């Protein structure tokens, strides 16, 4: 295909950073308000649409993807004073709807509380959050437009369906703690515009938000992120101060001493660890990786909740086991464990002694909510790669387990197989890899394969039911998911082995996963595609610039790619603890060493790439994908197209309506199928 790319002028822009000359010929594309940039974006979008919309099988594939997305979904409930709040989406709806049932969790006898599908005709206004008061009668919820996540907070009276007059802007990613008497709430509000600098305020119902006093955060570094929460019974409020994604301070306040800001007690402060807590009666239960990178559980009396004096009741487990979460219900301690990335839920007494494990149909992932800390009823969800999501009601006293919901699927899991292996990365570290493939295939290296991963921010890859993988398998492909360092699969040491100056480990892990698939006959470099978004988009950018020979095609979504200037745009400064600071000469060395945008070279045969970004992305600025696409188009071979799509009225992906998800997913998959020779010939 003869592709004529839009004309993209190069400009002589050279910065000398820490003694290094850094060229940036496409910096002019950073200004999205420039009419020339807007025109360039439109030309790129027209080119991409003209190609992707004309590919053979486009209509059929889009219908198949639509069928996958247009299915009923259901969440586990949140309990408030005899009321059960949950999300449910009907097959034709763009957004999940918030429902409420009374007396018991009954999805078939519930009423609509908030329907985001009514917010806008085109579905581009989203529900960002919903904080339910302790008695279930009021809800503080956020709405934002075009995927921006720049929420405005509203308050709903659940019984009357009436909205209160109170509204609060700038509540992006807000946290909120209702007072027990519903007279007001503590909350975080963004004070930094695009930069995102949250601070804690107090709002009393019926007053102007402009008059809300700031309660905490004045003088905090910009990368410190405070948040608040309240215990289910309203007796205790928590204050977290997050320093990046690897440590936090934590304080607790007994609300019986008054609703003002005084009376905080320290749980953890100034330690290089992550700490979370919950309260049962007058005991604080603490989940922490302090002196235990795979976490341990402590308990302490409310009078002295300091982690330094707390008693360990459940120690750190073996080298591939991580404690994922704790929950109190029926006077029992529920502990969610992950071993080799598969999860299980054990029930223990309040001293951490195991009593039994909740049975699941196969290995997978499990999450649970309680009604109260004393009531024995819990609700849990379970799923795995070939096991569609289920929701169960479970009684910890009688062990009665009732199935409430199971997703319907059009695929037969018996047609597919799964392997879970460990392969060696460049430095010898063993990395987990899930490989899914059609049953009975020959490992002869002829199959199209799709490899993906993330590797950052302590995010763990888990065996969740993924119908996109099912689609790929049903078309004869191999699907592989690598659990790279930088994630949280094996605890905080695993996370830190892939952040800051060790970020190259993540890329080495991913490259080694590709080599494993090729060496073991699952695919070949000519039939291997890769995909990733956000931090995973950075992963894809590094992979194609460091080992372009290894891959045939790539989809790089909402990516970070210019790691020299990433911190200058939007919220990205809060990621400095994870990536490093380009303004620091030592950090600059390793950031520049792998920054994908700065490592595109003439004469190199790169994979075909589809860059996807969004004009309202408030997390990763579109300039990353735009500048990288321009640079790669300038050196692209005719048989290796480089396409860019800047999606209008869309953001990073959160709150994206189903109809837009269908189109973008179709674009990504059909691009890969086209380049990996999976489509019929015209």
SVG drawing of the C-alpha trace seen along z (x, -y; Angstrom):
<svg xmlns="http://www.w3.org/2000/svg" viewBox="-39 -32 67 63">
<polyline fill="none" stroke="black" stroke-width="0.4" points="0.0,0.0 1.4,-3.4 0.8,-5.7 1.3,-9.5 1.7,-10.9 0.8,-14.5 3.6,-16.9 5.2,-17.4 7.9,-20.1 11.0,-19.6 12.3,-22.5 15.7,-23.0 15.1,-22.8 18.1,-21.7 18.3,-21.8 21.5,-21.3 20.4,-19.3 23.0,-18.4 25.7,-18.7 23.9,-16.7 22.5,-18.1 18.9,-16.9 17.2,-17.4 13.4,-17.8 12.4,-18.6 8.7,-18.1 8.2,-20.2 5.8,-22.5 3.3,-19.6 3.0,-20.1 0.8,-23.1 -2.7,-21.6 -4.2,-25.1 -2.1,-26.0 -4.4,-25.9 -1.5,-24.3 -1.4,-21.5 -5.1,-21.0 -5.0,-20.8 -2.2,-18.3 -4.2,-16.1 -7.2,-16.2 -5.0,-15.1 -3.5,-12.2 -7.0,-11.2 -8.3,-11.2 -5.4,-9.1 -5.8,-6.6 -9.6,-6.4 -9.3,-6.0 -7.0,-2.9 -8.6,-1.2 -12.2,-1.7 -11.4,-0.2 -9.7,3.0 -11.4,6.3 -13.6,7.8 -13.9,4.5 -17.6,4.6 -17.7,8.2 -15.0,7.7 -16.6,4.6 -19.9,6.5 -18.0,9.3 -16.3,6.8 -19.7,5.1 -21.2,8.5 -18.4,8.9 -18.9,5.5 -22.7,5.5 -23.3,7.9 -24.8,7.5 -22.4,6.7 -22.9,6.6 -20.8,5.5 -20.6,6.8 -22.6,4.5 -21.8,1.8 -23.9,2.1 -25.3,-0.9 -27.8,-0.6 -30.0,2.1 -29.4,0.7 -27.4,2.5 -25.8,0.3 -24.4,1.9 -23.6,1.2 -25.3,2.9 -25.1,2.4 -27.6,3.7 -26.2,4.9 -27.2,1.8 -26.1,-0.8 -22.9,-2.9 -22.3,-3.1 -23.0,-1.1 -26.0,-2.3 -26.0,-2.7 -28.9,-0.7 -30.2,-0.2 -32.1,2.8 -33.5,2.7 -33.4,5.5 -31.2,7.8 -28.9,7.8 -31.4,8.4 -30.4,7.3 -33.9,8.2 -35.7,6.1 -33.8,2.8 -34.3,-0.7 -32.1,-3.1 -30.3,-5.7 -27.9,-7.3 -28.0,-6.6 -24.9,-8.1 -26.6,-7.2 -28.9,-10.1 -26.0,-12.6 -25.5,-13.2 -26.9,-12.0 -23.5,-10.7 -22.4,-9.1 -19.3,-11.2 -20.3,-12.5 -19.2,-10.0 -19.9,-9.1 -16.4,-9.3 -17.2,-8.4 -20.1,-7.9 -19.5,-8.2 -22.5,-7.0 -23.3,-8.4 -23.2,-6.0 -27.0,-5.8 -27.4,-5.3 -29.5,-8.4 -27.1,-10.8 -24.6,-10.3 -21.8,-12.7 -21.0,-11.9 -18.8,-13.3 -19.4,-13.9 -16.9,-14.8 -17.0,-15.4 -15.1,-13.9 -13.1,-11.5 -11.3,-14.4 -11.9,-13.1 -12.1,-16.8 -15.1,-16.1 -17.7,-18.4 -19.2,-17.0 -23.0,-16.9 -25.1,-15.6 -28.2,-13.4 -30.9,-12.7 -31.5,-9.0 -35.1,-8.8 -36.4,-11.7 -34.2,-11.6 -33.6,-15.3 -30.2,-17.0 -29.1,-19.3 -27.9,-22.8 -24.4,-22.0 -21.9,-21.6 -18.1,-21.5 -15.8,-21.8 -12.2,-20.5 -12.9,-17.2 -10.8,-15.1 -9.9,-11.8 -11.4,-13.0 -11.6,-11.1 -14.4,-11.8 -15.5,-11.0 -19.1,-11.7 -19.8,-12.8 -22.0,-10.3 -24.8,-12.9 -24.8,-13.8 -24.2,-17.5 -21.1,-17.6 -18.0,-15.8 -14.2,-16.1 -12.9,-15.7 -9.9,-16.3 -10.1,-19.0 -7.6,-19.7 -5.9,-23.1 -3.4,-22.8 -5.4,-22.9 -3.8,-20.6 -0.9,-19.8 -3.2,-18.0 -2.4,-19.1 -5.1,-17.7 -5.7,-19.2 -8.2,-18.3 -11.2,-20.6 -14.4,-20.5 -17.8,-21.1 -20.9,-21.7 -24.1,-21.0 -26.0,-24.1 -22.9,-26.3 -20.8,-27.7 -17.8,-25.5 -15.8,-28.7 -16.0,-29.1 -14.9,-25.5 -11.8,-25.7 -8.7,-23.9 -8.0,-21.4 -4.8,-19.8 -2.1,-19.9 -0.7,-23.5 3.0,-23.2 3.0,-19.6 5.4,-18.8 3.5,-18.6 4.1,-14.9 2.5,-14.1 -1.1,-13.2 -3.4,-13.2 -6.7,-11.3 -9.4,-10.7 -11.9,-7.9 -14.3,-6.9 -15.0,-3.6 -18.3,-1.9 -19.8,-2.7 -18.6,-6.3 -16.5,-6.1 -13.1,-6.5 -11.6,-8.6 -8.4,-7.9 -5.9,-10.3 -3.4,-8.9 -0.5,-10.9 0.8,-9.0 4.3,-9.6 4.3,-8.1 3.3,-4.5 5.7,-3.0 5.1,-4.6 2.5,-6.5 1.8,-8.0 -1.4,-7.0 -3.3,-8.6 -6.6,-7.7 -9.1,-9.9 -11.9,-8.7 -14.9,-10.6 -16.5,-10.1 -14.1,-12.8 -15.7,-15.3 -16.0,-16.0 -13.3,-18.7 -9.8,-18.1 -8.1,-17.6 -7.3,-14.3 -5.3,-12.5 -3.2,-9.5 -0.3,-8.1 -0.3,-4.7 2.6,-5.1 4.7,-8.2 8.0,-8.7 8.7,-5.1 9.6,-3.8 6.6,-1.5 2.9,-1.3 0.4,-0.9 -3.4,-0.4 -5.8,0.1 -9.3,1.0 -10.9,1.0 -13.0,3.7 -14.5,2.6 -11.5,0.9 -8.7,2.7 -6.8,1.4 -5.9,4.1 -2.9,3.0 -1.8,4.3 1.8,3.2 4.9,4.0 7.0,2.3 9.9,4.7 7.9,7.2 7.9,6.4 5.2,9.0 3.1,7.6 2.1,8.8 -0.8,8.1 -0.6,6.4 -3.1,5.4 -3.0,2.6 -5.3,1.1 -7.0,-2.1 -5.4,-3.9 -1.9,-3.2 -2.2,-2.4 1.5,-3.1 2.9,-0.5 6.0,-0.4 4.2,1.1 1.7,3.2 1.6,7.0 2.1,9.2 -0.7,11.7 -0.1,12.9 3.5,12.8 4.9,12.3 4.5,15.5 6.8,17.3 8.7,15.7 5.9,15.9 3.0,15.1 1.7,11.6 -1.0,10.6 -3.4,8.5 -6.0,7.3 -7.9,7.8 -11.6,7.6 -13.5,8.0 -16.9,9.8 -18.8,11.9 -16.1,11.3 -13.6,13.0 -10.6,11.7 -10.6,12.4 -7.2,12.5 -6.8,12.3 -3.6,14.0 -1.9,14.1 0.5,17.0 2.1,17.1 -0.4,14.3 -3.5,16.5 -5.6,15.5 -7.4,17.2 -9.4,16.0 -8.8,17.5 -10.9,17.0 -9.0,16.5 -9.9,15.5 -9.0,12.0 -5.6,13.2 -4.7,14.3 -5.1,18.1 -6.4,19.7 -9.7,21.5 -10.5,22.4 -10.3,21.3 -13.3,20.2 -13.6,22.7 -13.4,21.4 -14.1,23.3 -10.5,23.0 -7.5,20.8 -8.3,17.2 -8.9,13.9 -11.3,13.1 -12.6,9.9 -15.1,9.5 -17.2,6.9 -18.9,7.3 -22.2,6.0 -20.7,5.0 -17.7,6.2 -20.0,8.2 -22.5,9.7 -21.4,13.0 -22.7,12.2 -20.1,11.4 -20.3,11.0 -17.5,12.1 -16.6,12.0 -14.5,14.6 -13.1,15.0 -10.2,16.5 -8.9,16.5 -11.4,19.1 -14.0,18.6 -16.4,15.7 -17.0,13.4 -19.4,14.7 -20.9,13.0 -21.6,15.1 -23.3,14.5 -21.5,16.4 -22.4,16.9 -19.3,17.2 -21.3,18.9 -23.2,21.5 -20.8,21.7 -23.9,21.4 -22.6,20.2 -25.2,18.9 -24.5,18.0 -26.1,14.6 -24.7,13.8 -22.6,15.3 -21.6,13.5 -22.9,15.0 -20.2,15.7 -20.3,16.7 -17.0,18.6 -16.4,22.2 -13.4,22.3 -12.9,25.9 -11.6,24.7 -8.6,23.1 -5.6,24.0 -3.5,22.1 0.1,22.4 1.6,20.5 5.4,20.5 8.5,18.8 11.1,17.6 14.5,16.0 15.0,12.3 18.3,10.7 19.7,10.7 18.5,14.3 15.4,13.2 12.4,15.6 9.4,13.8 5.8,15.1 4.1,15.5 0.5,16.5 0.2,18.1 -3.3,18.8 -3.8,20.6 -6.2,22.6 -6.4,26.2 -4.1,28.6 -2.0,26.1 1.4,27.2 4.3,25.2 5.8,24.6 6.3,20.9 3.6,20.1 0.9,18.6 0.1,14.9 0.7,13.9 -0.2,10.9 2.0,10.1 1.1,7.5 2.2,6.3 2.4,3.3 5.3,3.3 4.8,0.3 3.1,-1.5 2.7,1.7 -0.1,2.9 -0.3,6.7 -1.3,8.7 -3.9,11.3 -5.8,14.1 -9.0,12.1 -11.6,13.1 -10.6,11.2 -13.0,11.5 -10.5,9.6 -8.1,12.5 -11.0,14.9 -11.6,13.0 -7.9,13.3 -7.8,17.0 -10.9,17.7 -9.2,16.1 -6.3,18.6 -3.9,16.4 -1.8,16.9 -2.3,14.4 0.4,13.9 0.5,11.7 3.8,11.1 3.9,10.2 6.9,7.8 8.9,6.3 7.6,2.9 4.3,4.4 3.2,5.8 3.0,9.5 5.6,10.5 5.4,7.5 7.3,4.3 10.7,5.6 9.3,6.7 7.8,3.2 11.0,1.4 13.0,3.7 11.2,2.0 11.0,-1.7 13.3,-4.7 16.9,-3.7 15.8,-0.1 13.1,-0.7 15.2,0.9 14.5,4.2 10.9,3.9 11.8,3.6 14.3,6.4 11.6,8.6 9.2,7.9 11.8,8.5 12.7,11.8 9.1,12.8 9.0,12.2 12.1,14.3 10.6,17.1 7.5,17.2 9.6,17.3 12.1,19.9 9.4,22.2 7.5,22.2 4.4,20.2 5.2,17.6 7.9,15.9 9.1,12.3 7.2,11.8 3.9,12.8 4.4,11.2 2.4,8.2 2.5,6.2 0.1,4.0 0.1,1.7 -1.4,-1.5 -0.3,-4.3 2.7,-3.1 2.3,0.0 2.5,-2.4 5.9,-3.4 6.8,0.3 5.8,0.7 7.7,-2.4 10.9,-1.1 10.4,2.4 10.1,1.2 13.1,-1.2 15.4,1.2 14.5,4.4 12.7,3.4 13.7,6.7 11.7,8.7 8.2,7.5 6.1,7.1 3.4,4.8 2.5,2.7 -0.4,0.8 0.8,-1.9 -2.0,-3.6 -2.1,-6.8 1.6,-6.4 4.4,-8.2 7.3,-8.4 9.2,-11.7 10.7,-10.9 12.8,-14.1 9.7,-16.4 7.0,-14.1 6.9,-15.9 6.0,-19.3 2.5,-18.3 -0.7,-17.8 -0.6,-15.6 2.7,-13.9 4.7,-15.5 3.1,-13.1 4.8,-10.3 8.3,-11.6 8.6,-9.2 7.9,-6.3 10.0,-7.3 12.5,-9.9 12.9,-13.6 14.5,-14.7 15.6,-17.9 17.9,-15.8 21.2,-15.0 21.4,-11.5 17.7,-10.7 18.1,-12.3 20.9,-9.8 18.7,-6.8 15.5,-8.5 17.2,-9.8 18.9,-6.4 15.6,-4.7 13.3,-7.6 11.7,-6.1 11.1,-9.4 14.8,-10.1 15.9,-6.7 14.2,-6.6 16.9,-6.3 17.1,-6.5 17.8,-3.3 16.3,-1.1 13.4,1.2 10.7,0.7 7.5,2.6 4.3,1.2 2.7,-0.9 -0.7,-2.3 -0.4,-5.2 -3.7,-5.9 -4.2,-8.9 -7.1,-11.2 -7.6,-14.9 -9.0,-15.2 -6.5,-12.9 -5.8,-14.4 -3.2,-11.8 -0.9,-11.5 -0.6,-14.4 -1.3,-13.6 2.0,-15.2 3.8,-11.9 2.1,-9.9 2.0,-12.8 5.7,-13.5 6.7,-9.9 4.4,-9.2 5.9,-12.1 9.4,-10.9 8.6,-7.4 6.7,-8.4 9.8,-10.3 11.8,-7.0 9.1,-4.5 9.4,-1.9 6.4,-1.7 5.5,1.8 5.6,0.8 2.9,-1.9 2.9,-4.2 -0.5,-5.5 -1.8,-8.0 -5.3,-8.5 -6.1,-11.3 -9.6,-10.4 -12.0,-13.4 -14.2,-13.7 -12.2,-11.0 -9.6,-10.8 -7.3,-8.2 -10.0,-5.6 -11.8,-5.8 -15.5,-6.4 -15.3,-5.8 -18.7,-4.9 -19.1,-1.4 -19.8,-2.6 -16.4,-4.4 -14.7,-1.4 -16.1,0.8 -14.6,-1.4 -11.2,-1.9 -10.8,1.8 -11.8,2.7 -9.2,0.3 -6.5,1.8 -7.3,5.4 -7.9,5.0 -4.6,3.1 -2.7,6.0 -4.7,8.6 -3.9,6.7 -0.2,6.5 0.1,10.1 -1.6,11.4 -4.8,12.6 -7.3,10.9 -8.5,12.3 -6.9,10.9 -8.9,8.4"/>
</svg>
